[in-house]
Amino acid sequence: MKAKYANFAKKATALVLVGAVLTGSVFAKPKKAKNVKIGVLVSDVSGEEALGFRAYYEKYIASAYNVTFKYTEQLTNVEEEKSAIEKFAAQGCKAIISLASSDRVTQLQTCSDYKLYYAIASGMLEDDQYEQYKNNPYFVGQIGPSMETEFQAGLEMGKYFAAKGVKSVAIYGAFIPNPMHVYRTAGVLIGLGATYGGTNDKNAVVGQLFGDSRVNVAKISSPKVAIKSYFQGFGETTTDELNAAIQAKPDAFLSVGMATTFFTSQLNAAGIEFSDIDSFTSGNGKAMKDGKLVYLAGKYSSSIGPIFAAVIDAVNGNSIRNKGNAISLSQNYLVAKNYADFDKFYTSDSGSSPIFDKSKLDSVIGSNVSYEAFKSLVENN
């Protein structure tokens, strides 16, 4: 009798264990999703836009998804960018998202060599570069203002100040020959009614700026608005150049990027109205409400959400392609000319409830996500 009972007990135990495995009971714990490491290349570590982007990724996205973002320090040249990618590969990263732009082609090629997925989160390749690499399986895509959009942002800024009737301006161009800054600067000059090297043709002006690697003020002819000074970069020499620009007493100070990071307090103190192409952050809101920032073309901090979704899809084996090609979608700027407009844009993209929140991103993360659905998400938000 005891033997029969023991045999029955053994069979019963075996059945329970099998049932536990099949039904997913406490005897068979579900596997936890593996954390994904993503490297982020950055050339700007302190600007308002850069800080907004980082906060969105690290404070919102990382907590909403099982992702670890590994950031670089400030990258200033192609060698540093390439070295950072190699370091991320050694650390087990599966993908690279680029916010640096010294040489994105080299970035892409290096990622491909190390079998890392590569995406551009703000800005774009030149058209011919995209055509050359769009079929690369490790190139996820690019989402950000196109070069035409960058030009239009500068053009509208220049037109705004010309319409205000300013007689003189100083111009700050942070990172020529960075393509986005070149196109913005060309737009500003043409919007002000100026010619450069005798022309106001967009492509001709852009070509000359690339060749000159800066704005050569001697090549500007501006009958309506005098260009009193131009400078670029940042550091000790920039302080002297900024002081010289302020002492020239321009009616306005036009920047194609990062003036709000470096020069807000000085321009406020000098009482000089200024503009920038940046993003909607608390610091820029204060400058517009209480200071002399009067024109801001900006992006949402969460505008880099969709490219993250595309990267995760690629890492999970669900790459989104446009007829086999890497994603390439342009995003426009929003423009605030007063604090009321700024506040409307800023509050709609707050840290805990961004425009591209988890519910929106989840709609394009997973298997069988179409390019059309992804494109619709980006363009409708």
C-alpha positions in Angstrom: 0.0 0.0 0.0 2.8 2.3 0.9 4.6 1.5 -2.3 1.5 2.3 -4.3 1.1 5.6 -2.5 4.7 6.6 -3.1 4.4 5.8 -6.8 1.2 7.8 -7.0 2.9 10.8 -5.2 5.8 10.8 -7.7 3.4 10.8 -10.6 1.3 13.5 -9.1 4.4 15.7 -8.5 5.6 15.2 -12.1 2.2 16.2 -13.4 2.2 19.4 -11.3 5.6 20.4 -12.5 4.7 19.8 -16.1 1.5 21.8 -15.6 3.4 24.6 -14.0 5.7 24.9 -17.0 2.8 24.8 -19.5 0.7 27.3 -17.6 3.4 29.7 -16.6 2.9 29.3 -12.8 5.4 30.2 -10.2 7.4 27.2 -11.1 8.2 28.8 -14.5 9.0 32.5 -14.1 8.8 34.6 -17.3 12.1 35.9 -18.7 12.8 39.5 -18.2 13.4 41.5 -21.4 17.1 42.2 -21.9 18.2 45.8 -21.4 19.2 47.5 -24.6 22.2 49.9 -24.5 22.2 52.8 -27.0 25.1 55.1 -27.5 24.4 58.8 -28.1 27.0 61.0 -29.9 26.8 64.7 -28.9 28.8 67.8 -29.9 26.9 70.1 -27.6 26.7 69.1 -23.9 25.5 72.3 -22.3 23.1 74.0 -24.7 19.4 74.4 -23.9 18.4 72.2 -26.8 21.0 69.5 -25.9 19.9 69.4 -22.3 16.2 69.2 -23.3 17.0 66.2 -25.6 19.0 64.4 -22.9 16.4 64.9 -20.2 13.7 63.4 -22.5 15.8 60.3 -23.2 17.2 59.7 -19.8 14.3 60.8 -17.6 11.3 59.7 -19.8 12.3 57.2 -22.4 14.7 55.2 -20.2 12.1 54.8 -17.5 9.3 53.9 -20.1 11.4 51.3 -21.9 14.1 48.9 -20.8 16.9 51.0 -22.3 20.2 52.5 -21.1 21.5 55.6 -22.9 25.3 56.0 -22.8 26.3 59.6 -23.6 29.6 60.9 -24.9 31.4 64.0 -23.6 31.6 66.9 -26.1 32.8 65.7 -29.5 34.6 68.3 -31.7 36.0 66.3 -34.6 35.6 63.2 -36.7 38.4 61.3 -34.8 36.6 61.8 -31.5 33.3 60.6 -33.0 34.8 57.5 -34.5 36.6 56.7 -31.2 33.3 57.1 -29.3 31.5 54.6 -31.6 34.3 52.1 -31.1 34.1 52.5 -27.4 30.3 52.1 -27.4 30.7 48.9 -29.4 33.1 47.5 -26.8 30.6 48.4 -24.1 27.9 46.3 -25.7 25.7 49.0 -27.3 23.4 47.8 -30.1 22.8 51.1 -31.8 24.1 54.7 -32.1 21.9 57.8 -32.2 23.8 60.8 -33.5 23.4 64.4 -32.3 26.9 65.2 -33.5 27.7 66.3 -37.0 31.4 66.7 -37.7 31.3 63.8 -40.2 28.1 61.7 -40.2 29.2 59.6 -43.2 32.2 58.4 -41.2 29.9 57.8 -38.2 27.6 55.6 -40.4 30.5 53.7 -42.0 32.0 53.0 -38.6 28.7 51.8 -37.2 28.3 49.5 -40.2 31.8 48.1 -39.6 30.9 47.2 -36.0 27.3 46.0 -36.9 25.7 48.8 -34.9 22.4 50.3 -36.0 22.9 54.0 -36.8 20.3 56.9 -36.7 20.5 60.7 -36.9 18.2 62.3 -34.4 18.5 66.0 -35.4 19.6 67.2 -38.8 20.2 65.2 -42.0 22.8 63.9 -44.4 23.3 65.9 -47.6 21.0 64.6 -50.3 23.8 62.9 -52.2 25.1 61.2 -49.1 21.6 59.9 -48.3 21.3 58.5 -51.8 24.7 56.7 -51.4 23.9 55.1 -48.0 20.1 54.7 -48.0 20.3 50.9 -48.7 22.8 50.2 -45.9 21.0 47.7 -43.6 22.6 49.3 -40.5 21.4 52.8 -41.4 18.0 53.1 -39.6 17.3 56.6 -40.8 17.2 60.3 -40.2 14.5 62.5 -38.7 14.9 66.2 -38.4 14.8 69.5 -40.3 16.0 69.0 -43.9 18.5 71.4 -45.4 15.6 73.2 -47.1 13.8 73.5 -43.8 17.0 74.9 -42.2 17.3 77.5 -45.0 13.6 78.5 -44.5 14.1 78.9 -40.8 17.0 81.4 -41.4 15.1 83.1 -44.2 12.0 83.7 -42.0 14.2 85.0 -39.2 15.9 87.5 -41.5 12.6 88.6 -43.0 11.1 89.1 -39.5 13.8 91.6 -38.5 13.8 93.3 -41.9 10.1 93.8 -41.5 10.6 95.3 -38.1 12.7 98.0 -39.7 16.0 97.3 -38.1 18.9 99.2 -39.6 21.8 97.1 -38.4 22.4 93.6 -37.0 25.2 91.4 -35.7 25.1 87.7 -36.7 26.4 84.7 -34.8 27.0 81.5 -36.7 28.0 78.8 -34.2 29.5 76.0 -36.2 30.1 76.7 -39.9 30.9 74.4 -41.8 28.2 72.4 -40.0 25.6 72.1 -42.9 22.5 73.1 -40.9 24.3 76.3 -39.8 25.4 77.1 -43.3 21.9 76.8 -44.7 20.4 78.8 -41.8 23.0 81.6 -42.3 22.4 81.7 -46.0 18.7 82.1 -45.2 19.3 84.9 -42.7 21.4 86.9 -45.2 18.9 86.6 -48.0 16.0 87.3 -45.6 17.6 90.5 -44.6 17.8 91.5 -48.3 21.5 91.0 -48.6 23.6 89.4 -51.3 26.8 87.4 -50.7 29.5 87.5 -53.3 27.1 89.3 -55.6 24.2 86.8 -55.4 21.1 86.1 -53.4 20.7 82.6 -55.0 20.4 80.1 -52.2 22.6 77.4 -53.7 25.3 79.9 -54.7 25.4 81.5 -51.3 25.5 78.1 -49.6 28.3 77.0 -51.8 30.4 80.1 -51.0 29.8 79.8 -47.3 31.1 76.2 -47.4 34.1 77.4 -49.4 34.8 80.3 -47.0 34.2 78.3 -43.9 32.8 81.4 -42.3 30.9 84.6 -43.3 33.2 87.0 -45.0 31.6 90.3 -44.2 33.5 92.0 -47.0 31.4 89.9 -49.5 28.1 91.1 -48.1 26.1 93.8 -49.9 23.1 94.8 -47.8 21.5 98.1 -48.8 18.7 98.0 -46.2 20.2 96.4 -43.2 23.9 96.8 -42.3 25.8 93.8 -41.1 28.0 95.3 -38.3 29.7 92.1 -37.3 29.8 88.3 -37.7 31.5 85.7 -35.5 31.3 82.0 -34.8 32.4 79.4 -32.3 32.8 79.8 -28.6 35.5 80.2 -26.0 37.8 82.9 -24.8 38.2 84.6 -28.2 34.4 84.6 -28.6 34.1 86.8 -25.5 36.1 89.5 -27.2 34.1 89.1 -30.4 30.8 89.3 -28.5 32.0 92.5 -26.7 33.0 94.0 -30.1 29.6 93.1 -31.6 27.8 94.7 -28.6 29.9 97.9 -28.8 29.0 98.2 -32.4 25.4 98.8 -31.1 23.4 96.8 -33.6 19.6 97.1 -33.5 19.4 93.3 -33.2 21.6 90.2 -32.7 20.7 87.3 -35.0 21.9 83.8 -34.1 21.6 80.6 -36.1 22.2 78.5 -32.9 23.3 78.6 -29.3 23.2 82.3 -28.6 20.7 81.6 -25.9 23.2 79.2 -24.3 26.2 81.5 -24.4 25.1 85.2 -24.6 21.7 85.7 -23.1 22.8 87.6 -20.0 25.2 89.9 -22.0 22.6 90.7 -24.6 19.9 91.3 -21.9 22.3 93.7 -20.1 23.1 95.5 -23.3 19.4 95.9 -24.1 19.8 94.3 -27.6 16.9 92.3 -29.0 18.1 88.9 -30.2 16.9 85.7 -31.9 17.9 82.1 -32.1 17.2 78.7 -33.6 17.1 76.3 -30.7 14.3 74.6 -28.7 11.5 75.3 -26.2 13.2 75.0 -22.8 12.7 76.7 -19.5 15.8 78.8 -19.9 14.7 80.1 -23.3 11.2 80.8 -21.8 12.8 83.0 -19.2 14.8 84.8 -21.8 11.7 85.6 -23.8 9.5 86.5 -20.8 12.0 88.7 -18.9 14.8 89.3 -21.3 15.4 90.5 -24.9 14.8 87.2 -26.8 12.1 88.2 -29.3 12.2 85.4 -31.9 12.8 81.7 -31.4 12.5 79.0 -34.0 12.5 75.8 -32.0 11.9 72.1 -31.7 10.2 70.0 -29.1 12.5 68.2 -26.8 10.6 65.0 -27.6 11.0 65.5 -31.3 13.8 62.9 -31.0 11.2 60.3 -29.9 10.3 58.7 -33.2 13.9 58.0 -34.2 14.3 56.1 -30.9 11.3 54.0 -31.8 12.8 53.2 -35.2 16.1 52.2 -33.5 14.4 49.9 -31.1 12.4 48.3 -33.9 15.7 47.7 -35.8 17.4 46.2 -32.8 14.4 43.9 -32.3 14.6 42.7 -35.9 11.6 44.8 -37.1 13.4 47.5 -39.2 11.0 50.0 -40.7 12.1 50.7 -44.3 10.7 52.9 -47.1 10.8 50.5 -50.1 13.9 49.0 -48.7 15.5 52.4 -47.9 16.4 54.0 -44.6 13.8 56.4 -43.1 14.2 60.0 -44.1 11.6 62.4 -42.7 11.8 66.2 -42.2 10.5 68.0 -39.2 9.6 71.7 -39.2 10.4 74.4 -36.7 7.8 76.2 -34.6 8.2 79.9 -34.1 7.5 82.0 -31.0 7.6 85.7 -31.3 6.2 86.4 -27.8 6.1 84.6 -24.5 2.4 83.6 -24.9 3.3 81.6 -28.0 6.4 80.2 -26.3 4.5 79.0 -23.3 1.9 77.3 -25.4 4.6 75.3 -27.2 6.6 74.6 -24.0 3.7 73.4 -21.8 2.4 71.0 -24.4 5.7 69.1 -24.3 6.4 68.9 -20.5 8.7 66.3 -19.1 6.1 64.0 -17.7 3.7 64.2 -20.7 5.8 64.9 -23.9 4.3 65.2 -27.3 5.9 61.9 -28.3 4.8 59.9 -25.2 4.9 56.2 -24.7 1.4 55.6 -26.1 2.4 57.3 -29.4 5.7 55.5 -29.6 4.2 52.2 -28.8 2.0 52.5 -31.9 5.1 52.2 -34.0 7.1 49.8 -31.9 6.7 46.1 -32.7 6.4 43.7 -35.6 4.5 44.6 -38.8 4.7 48.4 -38.4 4.4 50.0 -41.8 6.4 52.9 -43.1 3.2 54.7 -43.8 2.1 54.4 -40.2 5.5 55.6 -39.0 5.5 58.6 -41.4 2.0 59.6 -40.3 3.1 59.6 -36.6 6.0 62.0 -37.4 4.1 64.3 -39.7 1.0 64.6 -37.6 2.8 65.6 -34.4 
